[in-house]
Amino acid sequence: MYRKNTFVFPFILLQSKYPHSIHIIFLFICFLFTVSNLSALSGVFVGLGLEGNANTREGIALGGNLSGGVDLDSQFSLGLRMALSSNMDTVTTLEPAVFFRYYLPLKLSGFFAQAELGTAIYMEDNKNYPAFLAGLALGWHYNVGKNWYIEPSIRGGYPFAWGVGFLVGLHFDK
């Protein structure tokens, strides 16, 4: 007898309890594989990080994020960000978002302002509550080797109020 979520992978994507989240993750992975073939861009970056934020009813939610993007030129980047956080009790949040980054023209390079748009999916008491996500982030993309970088950042917006994070990643220049 057929049981839900026991068939072949494409059918799992369509029948999952959280189909929109899985589709977004799948599109994010496809995006990362295809951006390296775009010849007009100046670089590609991907990073993995930790974050504390206010995606909870009280206290602090902890989690991680995966982000990747392309440098459109020396001042602008475009990318995707996927964050997952939890207050380790009742609320877990998935945040798929796109971002647009502007590197500030300062003497010390790497400082940026970033706009984010996406969806926050709150999972609480076996129910999902989607919400519109919009925010601004300030951070520093600091190169620590030929291809490695670190990126501390702070962000504010809706519905998460605030977030503080630290990311480590790889940057591939053309």
C-alpha positions as CSV (number, residue, x, y, z in Angstrom):
1,M,0.0,0.0,0.0
2,Y,1.2,3.5,-0.9
3,R,2.2,5.7,2.1
4,K,2.8,9.5,1.9
5,N,6.4,10.5,1.6
6,T,7.7,7.0,0.8
7,F,7.7,7.2,-3.0
8,V,10.4,8.6,-5.3
9,F,12.2,11.9,-4.6
10,P,10.2,14.3,-7.0
11,F,7.0,13.0,-5.5
12,I,8.3,13.7,-2.0
13,L,8.8,17.3,-3.0
14,L,5.2,17.6,-4.0
15,Q,3.7,15.7,-1.1
16,S,5.8,16.9,1.8
17,K,4.4,18.6,4.9
18,Y,6.4,21.7,4.0
19,P,6.4,21.7,0.1
20,H,7.1,25.4,-0.3
21,S,10.2,25.3,2.0
22,I,11.6,22.3,0.2
23,H,11.0,23.9,-3.2
24,I,12.9,27.0,-2.1
25,I,15.8,24.9,-0.8
26,F,15.9,23.0,-4.1
27,L,15.9,26.3,-6.1
28,F,18.6,27.7,-3.9
29,I,20.9,24.7,-4.6
30,C,20.1,25.0,-8.4
31,F,21.0,28.7,-8.1
32,L,24.4,28.0,-6.6
33,F,25.2,25.4,-9.3
34,T,24.3,27.8,-12.1
35,V,25.8,31.1,-11.0
36,S,29.4,29.9,-11.6
37,N,28.6,29.7,-15.4
38,L,27.6,33.3,-15.7
39,S,30.5,34.9,-17.5
40,A,29.5,38.6,-17.0
41,L,29.8,38.5,-13.2
42,S,32.9,39.2,-11.3
43,G,32.7,36.5,-8.6
44,V,30.6,34.0,-6.7
45,F,30.5,33.5,-2.9
46,V,28.9,30.9,-0.6
47,G,28.9,30.8,3.2
48,L,27.7,29.0,6.3
49,G,27.0,30.9,9.5
50,L,25.5,31.1,13.0
51,E,23.0,33.6,14.2
52,G,21.1,34.7,17.3
53,N,17.8,36.6,16.6
54,A,14.4,37.5,17.9
55,N,12.4,34.8,16.1
56,T,10.7,33.7,19.3
57,R,7.9,34.9,21.6
58,E,10.5,35.6,24.4
59,G,14.2,35.3,24.8
60,I,16.6,34.5,21.9
61,A,16.4,32.1,19.1
62,L,19.6,30.4,17.9
63,G,20.3,29.0,14.5
64,G,22.3,28.9,11.3
65,N,22.2,30.2,7.8
66,L,23.4,29.3,4.3
67,S,23.9,32.2,1.9
68,G,25.3,32.4,-1.6
69,G,25.4,35.1,-4.2
70,V,27.1,36.7,-7.2
71,D,29.1,39.9,-7.3
72,L,27.5,42.0,-10.1
73,D,30.5,44.3,-10.0
74,S,32.9,45.7,-7.3
75,Q,30.0,47.5,-5.4
76,F,26.9,45.3,-5.8
77,S,26.0,41.7,-5.1
78,L,22.8,39.7,-5.4
79,G,22.0,36.4,-3.7
80,L,19.9,34.0,-1.7
81,R,19.9,33.4,2.1
82,M,18.3,30.5,3.9
83,A,18.2,30.7,7.7
84,L,16.8,28.3,10.3
85,S,16.4,29.3,13.9
86,S,14.7,27.9,17.0
87,N,14.2,29.0,20.6
88,M,14.8,25.3,21.5
89,D,11.3,25.0,23.0
90,T,8.3,25.8,20.9
91,V,9.1,28.1,17.9
92,T,11.2,27.2,14.9
93,T,11.6,29.6,11.9
94,L,12.7,29.0,8.3
95,E,13.6,32.2,6.5
96,P,14.2,31.9,2.7
97,A,15.1,35.3,1.3
98,V,16.8,37.1,-1.6
99,F,19.2,39.9,-0.9
100,F,20.7,42.9,-2.6
101,R,24.1,44.1,-1.2
102,Y,25.8,47.4,-1.6
103,Y,29.5,47.7,-0.6
104,L,30.0,51.1,1.1
105,P,32.7,53.3,-0.4
106,L,34.8,53.6,2.8
107,K,38.6,53.6,3.3
108,L,38.4,50.2,5.0
109,S,36.9,47.9,2.3
110,G,34.2,45.2,2.7
111,F,31.6,47.1,4.8
112,F,28.1,46.6,3.3
113,A,24.5,47.5,3.6
114,Q,22.1,44.7,2.5
115,A,18.3,44.7,1.8
116,E,16.5,41.4,2.3
117,L,13.0,40.2,1.1
118,G,11.5,36.8,1.6
119,T,9.2,34.7,3.8
120,A,9.4,33.7,7.4
121,I,7.8,30.4,8.1
122,Y,7.1,29.9,11.8
123,M,6.5,26.4,12.9
124,E,4.8,26.2,16.3
125,D,2.5,23.5,17.9
126,N,2.5,21.5,14.7
127,K,1.2,24.4,12.6
128,N,2.9,26.7,10.1
129,Y,2.5,30.5,10.1
130,P,3.9,32.2,7.0
131,A,4.9,35.9,7.3
132,F,6.3,38.5,4.9
133,L,10.0,39.1,5.6
134,A,11.8,42.4,5.0
135,G,15.0,43.7,6.6
136,L,18.2,45.6,6.4
137,A,21.6,44.3,7.4
138,L,25.0,45.9,8.0
139,G,28.1,43.8,7.9
140,W,31.7,43.4,7.0
141,H,32.9,41.0,4.3
142,Y,36.5,40.4,5.3
143,N,38.9,38.3,3.2
144,V,41.2,36.0,5.3
145,G,43.0,34.2,2.5
146,K,42.9,33.7,-1.2
147,N,39.3,32.4,-1.3
148,W,38.1,32.4,2.4
149,Y,36.2,35.2,4.1
150,I,34.5,35.9,7.4
151,E,31.4,38.1,7.7
152,P,30.0,39.5,11.0
153,S,26.7,41.2,10.6
154,I,23.7,42.7,12.4
155,R,20.2,43.0,10.9
156,G,16.8,44.4,11.7
157,G,13.4,44.1,10.2
158,Y,10.1,42.4,10.2
159,P,9.1,39.9,11.6
160,F,12.4,39.0,13.4
161,A,13.1,42.5,14.9
162,W,16.9,41.9,15.2
163,G,19.6,39.4,14.4
164,V,23.4,39.1,15.0
165,G,25.4,36.7,13.0
166,F,28.8,35.4,12.0
167,L,29.5,33.7,8.6
168,V,32.5,31.8,7.2
169,G,32.6,31.2,3.5
170,L,34.4,30.8,0.2
171,H,34.7,33.5,-2.5
172,F,35.6,32.7,-6.1
173,D,36.7,35.6,-8.2
174,K,36.8,35.6,-11.9
